[in-house]
């Protein structure tokens, strides 16, 4: 069965917790993603900032994205999966945490990201259905 390393999108990057929201938005645009993990000074994942967070918590409230810091918006944990974990483990982790993306780590180093669609392509049809049901249930 496929591992996270085999199906991930490589080259995931962190945004530093003290970087501006403007910088985070530019990084998202450059990478073509809607979410970035935030990293502390120790390079460990601290949380996640999404494009929706930027709109709802910065722009709609009239905050200046050049002065707001990514760490201020980061919510929850950045849910991770080991690079050599298989698609079944990815399914379990996504379902348990009710997330649509997992950050792939090798040791403690961020090396990529696996999205719901990546896992769905790697699983047999019945398990794809289970994933979609699990993530769609409130």
TORKOL-4160 file (C-alpha; in steps of 0.2 Angstrom, whole numbers, padded with zeros to 4 digits, m for minus):
138
<pt num="1" X="0000" Y="0000" Z="0000"/>
<pt num="2" X="0006" Y="0018" Z="m0004"/>
<pt num="3" X="0015" Y="0027" Z="0010"/>
<pt num="4" X="0013" Y="0046" Z="0013"/>
<pt num="5" X="0031" Y="0049" Z="0006"/>
<pt num="6" X="0024" Y="0041" Z="m0011"/>
<pt num="7" X="0008" Y="0051" Z="m0012"/>
<pt num="8" X="0012" Y="0067" Z="m0004"/>
<pt num="9" X="0015" Y="0084" Z="m0012"/>
<pt num="10" X="0033" Y="0087" Z="m0008"/>
<pt num="11" X="0041" Y="0104" Z="m0004"/>
<pt num="12" X="0028" Y="0110" Z="0010"/>
<pt num="13" X="0034" Y="0125" Z="0019"/>
<pt num="14" X="0031" Y="0132" Z="0036"/>
<pt num="15" X="0027" Y="0150" Z="0039"/>
<pt num="16" X="0036" Y="0157" Z="0054"/>
<pt num="17" X="0025" Y="0161" Z="0069"/>
<pt num="18" X="0032" Y="0179" Z="0068"/>
<pt num="19" X="0030" Y="0182" Z="0050"/>
<pt num="20" X="0017" Y="0193" Z="0044"/>
<pt num="21" X="0000" Y="0187" Z="0037"/>
<pt num="22" X="0004" Y="0196" Z="0021"/>
<pt num="23" X="0020" Y="0185" Z="0020"/>
<pt num="24" X="0009" Y="0170" Z="0024"/>
<pt num="25" X="m0003" Y="0174" Z="0010"/>
<pt num="26" X="0011" Y="0177" Z="m0003"/>
<pt num="27" X="0018" Y="0160" Z="0002"/>
<pt num="28" X="0001" Y="0152" Z="0000"/>
<pt num="29" X="m0001" Y="0160" Z="m0017"/>
<pt num="30" X="0017" Y="0155" Z="m0023"/>
<pt num="31" X="0014" Y="0137" Z="m0017"/>
<pt num="32" X="m0004" Y="0136" Z="m0024"/>
<pt num="33" X="m0010" Y="0130" Z="m0007"/>
<pt num="34" X="m0024" Y="0136" Z="0005"/>
<pt num="35" X="m0016" Y="0132" Z="0021"/>
<pt num="36" X="0002" Y="0133" Z="0029"/>
<pt num="37" X="0008" Y="0125" Z="0045"/>
<pt num="38" X="0016" Y="0138" Z="0057"/>
<pt num="39" X="0033" Y="0134" Z="0064"/>
<pt num="40" X="0041" Y="0141" Z="0080"/>
<pt num="41" X="0059" Y="0146" Z="0081"/>
<pt num="42" X="0064" Y="0128" Z="0085"/>
<pt num="43" X="0057" Y="0123" Z="0068"/>
<pt num="44" X="0043" Y="0112" Z="0076"/>
<pt num="45" X="0026" Y="0113" Z="0069"/>
<pt num="46" X="0015" Y="0124" Z="0080"/>
<pt num="47" X="m0002" Y="0126" Z="0071"/>
<pt num="48" X="m0010" Y="0130" Z="0054"/>
<pt num="49" X="m0015" Y="0146" Z="0046"/>
<pt num="50" X="m0028" Y="0144" Z="0032"/>
<pt num="51" X="m0034" Y="0156" Z="0018"/>
<pt num="52" X="m0050" Y="0157" Z="0027"/>
<pt num="53" X="m0042" Y="0162" Z="0043"/>
<pt num="54" X="m0034" Y="0177" Z="0034"/>
<pt num="55" X="m0051" Y="0182" Z="0027"/>
<pt num="56" X="m0061" Y="0180" Z="0043"/>
<pt num="57" X="m0049" Y="0185" Z="0056"/>
<pt num="58" X="m0039" Y="0198" Z="0048"/>
<pt num="59" X="m0047" Y="0206" Z="0033"/>
<pt num="60" X="m0065" Y="0206" Z="0039"/>
<pt num="61" X="m0060" Y="0214" Z="0055"/>
<pt num="62" X="m0050" Y="0227" Z="0047"/>
<pt num="63" X="m0033" Y="0222" Z="0053"/>
<pt num="64" X="m0017" Y="0226" Z="0044"/>
<pt num="65" X="m0010" Y="0210" Z="0036"/>
<pt num="66" X="0007" Y="0217" Z="0036"/>
<pt num="67" X="0007" Y="0219" Z="0055"/>
<pt num="68" X="m0003" Y="0204" Z="0060"/>
<pt num="69" X="0008" Y="0188" Z="0064"/>
<pt num="70" X="0005" Y="0171" Z="0057"/>
<pt num="71" X="0006" Y="0164" Z="0075"/>
<pt num="72" X="m0008" Y="0175" Z="0081"/>
<pt num="73" X="m0020" Y="0165" Z="0068"/>
<pt num="74" X="m0013" Y="0148" Z="0070"/>
<pt num="75" X="m0026" Y="0137" Z="0077"/>
<pt num="76" X="m0027" Y="0119" Z="0083"/>
<pt num="77" X="m0013" Y="0107" Z="0080"/>
<pt num="78" X="m0004" Y="0104" Z="0064"/>
<pt num="79" X="m0009" Y="0086" Z="0062"/>
<pt num="80" X="0005" Y="0076" Z="0055"/>
<pt num="81" X="0009" Y="0059" Z="0048"/>
<pt num="82" X="0025" Y="0050" Z="0047"/>
<pt num="83" X="0033" Y="0049" Z="0029"/>
<pt num="84" X="0033" Y="0030" Z="0029"/>
<pt num="85" X="0015" Y="0028" Z="0036"/>
<pt num="86" X="0003" Y="0019" Z="0024"/>
<pt num="87" X="m0014" Y="0025" Z="0017"/>
<pt num="88" X="m0024" Y="0016" Z="0030"/>
<pt num="89" X="m0015" Y="0025" Z="0044"/>
<pt num="90" X="m0018" Y="0042" Z="0035"/>
<pt num="91" X="m0036" Y="0037" Z="0034"/>
<pt num="92" X="m0037" Y="0034" Z="0052"/>
<pt num="93" X="m0028" Y="0050" Z="0057"/>
<pt num="94" X="m0038" Y="0061" Z="0046"/>
<pt num="95" X="m0054" Y="0053" Z="0052"/>
<pt num="96" X="m0049" Y="0054" Z="0071"/>
<pt num="97" X="m0044" Y="0073" Z="0069"/>
<pt num="98" X="m0057" Y="0077" Z="0057"/>
<pt num="99" X="m0045" Y="0085" Z="0045"/>
<pt num="100" X="m0043" Y="0086" Z="0026"/>
<pt num="101" X="m0024" Y="0087" Z="0025"/>
<pt num="102" X="m0010" Y="0080" Z="0035"/>
<pt num="103" X="0008" Y="0087" Z="0036"/>
<pt num="104" X="0021" Y="0074" Z="0032"/>
<pt num="105" X="0036" Y="0073" Z="0043"/>
<pt num="106" X="0052" Y="0063" Z="0042"/>
<pt num="107" X="0058" Y="0063" Z="0060"/>
<pt num="108" X="0053" Y="0081" Z="0065"/>
<pt num="109" X="0057" Y="0088" Z="0048"/>
<pt num="110" X="0042" Y="0094" Z="0037"/>
<pt num="111" X="0044" Y="0086" Z="0020"/>
<pt num="112" X="0027" Y="0087" Z="0012"/>
<pt num="113" X="0008" Y="0087" Z="0013"/>
<pt num="114" X="m0005" Y="0074" Z="0010"/>
<pt num="115" X="m0023" Y="0080" Z="0005"/>
<pt num="116" X="m0039" Y="0071" Z="0006"/>
<pt num="117" X="m0039" Y="0068" Z="m0013"/>
<pt num="118" X="m0021" Y="0061" Z="m0012"/>
<pt num="119" X="m0027" Y="0048" Z="0001"/>
<pt num="120" X="m0043" Y="0044" Z="m0009"/>
<pt num="121" X="m0033" Y="0040" Z="m0025"/>
<pt num="122" X="m0021" Y="0028" Z="m0015"/>
<pt num="123" X="m0035" Y="0018" Z="m0007"/>
<pt num="124" X="m0047" Y="0005" Z="m0014"/>
<pt num="125" X="m0064" Y="0011" Z="m0018"/>
<pt num="126" X="m0073" Y="0005" Z="m0002"/>
<pt num="127" X="m0060" Y="0014" Z="0009"/>
<pt num="128" X="m0062" Y="0030" Z="m0001"/>
<pt num="129" X="m0081" Y="0030" Z="0004"/>
<pt num="130" X="m0076" Y="0028" Z="0022"/>
<pt num="131" X="m0064" Y="0043" Z="0021"/>
<pt num="132" X="m0077" Y="0054" Z="0014"/>
<pt num="133" X="m0091" Y="0049" Z="0026"/>
<pt num="134" X="m0079" Y="0051" Z="0041"/>
<pt num="135" X="m0073" Y="0068" Z="0035"/>
<pt num="136" X="m0091" Y="0074" Z="0031"/>
<pt num="137" X="m0099" Y="0070" Z="0047"/>
<pt num="138" X="m0100" Y="0083" Z="0060"/>
